[in-house]
Structure formats: structure tokens, C-alpha cells
Amino acid sequence: MKYTLRANLSEEEREELRLKDRVYYDKTRKHSESYKKSREDYWQKRYKELYRINRKSVLKRKYGIDWTIYETMFEEQEGLCAICRKDSADGRMLAVDHDHKTGKVRALLCGSCNRGLGLFQDDPDLLQKAKEYVS
């Protein structure tokens, strides 16, 4: 059994030290307003950079394409979604649409079109039925 200096103190003295530790921690560490503000500023400055770095690694790992291929596709589509021909209004990158069976990359889509295709499970018959329903 490990003995410490606090082990020799009474329960009241130990509780007093715990409270002092808590006050010190709250003042000097992650709970202080200055700390929160510094972290917020840090992430605001680095968000775009970190988003791009993360996106590059996801492109390689998930779709097997590198950044130059993505940029080439983006330029060929003039920065617009392949389906609705709108740009990404919120400043996010266009999503990489791919065939889930073969893994082949098809085009770049906005988030709405990409989710829509996903909800229809890339099924042309289901998409045709939806088209007929809407018409």
C-alpha cells in the first residue's frame, strides 16, 4: 500500500486540500475563460487548413484518389455539382460520388444530391419510380 503525505491528514484537511486543488485547476486550466478563448481562436484559424488535410487523407483512404485527381474533377465540373449544377453554398468541398459495389469514382456532387442518391441506394429503378411519382 502506498502512503502519501495526505494519508496522514485528517478527513477535514484532505477535503480542504481537494477544494484548493479544484479552485487552482479551475483558475489555471481548461475551465478558465482565457483558455477557452485561446482554443476557440486557435481552431478558427486552423479549421480550413485542418479540414483540407483531413479531406486529403479521406480521399486517398476511402476512394483511392489523390488531391490532384480531385482538383482535376473539380475543374472539369467548373466547381459545380454534376447533377444539380449548383456550387456548395456553405463553402464545403463537393462530395465524391462512387459506386458502392465496384468502388469506382463517378463524379463530384453537392451534399444534397449525394445524400439523395444514397437514400435511393443507387438504384436506377427506384430513381425512375421517384421521377414518375414527382411528375
Contacts in CASP RR format, 6 or more apart in sequence:
PFRMAT RR
TARGET T0000
AUTHOR 0000-0000-0000
METHOD contacts of the structure
MODEL  1
MKYTLRANLSEEEREELRLKDRVYYDKTRKHSESYKKSREDYWQKRYKEL
YRINRKSVLKRKYGIDWTIYETMFEEQEGLCAICRKDSADGRMLAVDHDH
KTGKVRALLCGSCNRGLGLFQDDPDLLQKAKEYVS
6 14 0 8 1.000
6 17 0 8 1.000
9 17 0 8 1.000
25 31 0 8 1.000
26 32 0 8 1.000
29 35 0 8 1.000
30 36 0 8 1.000
55 93 0 8 1.000
56 66 0 8 1.000
56 67 0 8 1.000
59 65 0 8 1.000
59 66 0 8 1.000
59 67 0 8 1.000
59 69 0 8 1.000
59 70 0 8 1.000
59 96 0 8 1.000
60 66 0 8 1.000
62 96 0 8 1.000
63 96 0 8 1.000
63 98 0 8 1.000
63 103 0 8 1.000
63 105 0 8 1.000
64 105 0 8 1.000
65 96 0 8 1.000
65 105 0 8 1.000
70 93 0 8 1.000
70 96 0 8 1.000
70 108 0 8 1.000
73 105 0 8 1.000
73 107 0 8 1.000
73 108 0 8 1.000
74 94 0 8 1.000
74 108 0 8 1.000
77 94 0 8 1.000
77 107 0 8 1.000
77 108 0 8 1.000
79 87 0 8 1.000
79 94 0 8 1.000
79 108 0 8 1.000
80 86 0 8 1.000
80 87 0 8 1.000
81 87 0 8 1.000
81 88 0 8 1.000
81 94 0 8 1.000
81 108 0 8 1.000
81 109 0 8 1.000
81 110 0 8 1.000
81 111 0 8 1.000
81 113 0 8 1.000
82 97 0 8 1.000
82 106 0 8 1.000
82 107 0 8 1.000
82 108 0 8 1.000
82 109 0 8 1.000
82 113 0 8 1.000
83 109 0 8 1.000
83 110 0 8 1.000
83 113 0 8 1.000
84 110 0 8 1.000
84 112 0 8 1.000
84 113 0 8 1.000
86 110 0 8 1.000
87 110 0 8 1.000
88 94 0 8 1.000
88 110 0 8 1.000
88 111 0 8 1.000
92 111 0 8 1.000
94 108 0 8 1.000
94 109 0 8 1.000
94 110 0 8 1.000
94 111 0 8 1.000
95 108 0 8 1.000
95 109 0 8 1.000
95 110 0 8 1.000
95 111 0 8 1.000
95 114 0 8 1.000
96 105 0 8 1.000
96 108 0 8 1.000
97 105 0 8 1.000
97 106 0 8 1.000
97 107 0 8 1.000
97 108 0 8 1.000
97 109 0 8 1.000
97 113 0 8 1.000
97 114 0 8 1.000
97 117 0 8 1.000
98 104 0 8 1.000
98 105 0 8 1.000
98 106 0 8 1.000
99 106 0 8 1.000
99 122 0 8 1.000
100 122 0 8 1.000
109 117 0 8 1.000
117 127 0 8 1.000
120 126 0 8 1.000
120 127 0 8 1.000
120 130 0 8 1.000
END
